[in-house]
Amino acid sequence: MTDYDHDFYNPAPEPARAVIRAVPHPAELNPRGITITCTGCGARRDWLLLAVRDQIFVRCRCAHEWREPDLVRADFDRHYVEPEHEWDDFDTAMRALAFDGLLAGTTWNLD
């Protein structure tokens, strides 16, 4: 049996894709009673919450992103519903969700 035959009958499994779940959070975040503020631009609301395994990251419209130790998976799961979209890569997803920095400084009227 050649290497080619071996690969045909026993293909290597495809590498698992990294799964990042994302949910928009337009309001302020106050996990310890203190409002989270973006150190990149000073924004106080309109976040994208990202869950990667058991870690929660917060991403701002200016594209500044950080792991937020005060948010736990249960905080994320409260707001998460079934995924509506799937993208091939992280950068494409951030552009589609408008968290790629293009709208830095933009705030939406929540009234």
Secondary structure, 3 states (H helix, E strand, C coil): CCHHHHHHHCCCCCCCCCCCEEEEECCCCCCCCCCCCCCCCCCCCCEEEEEECCEEEEECCCCCEEECCCCCHHHHHHHCCCCCCCCCCHHHHHHHCCCCCCCCCCCCCCC
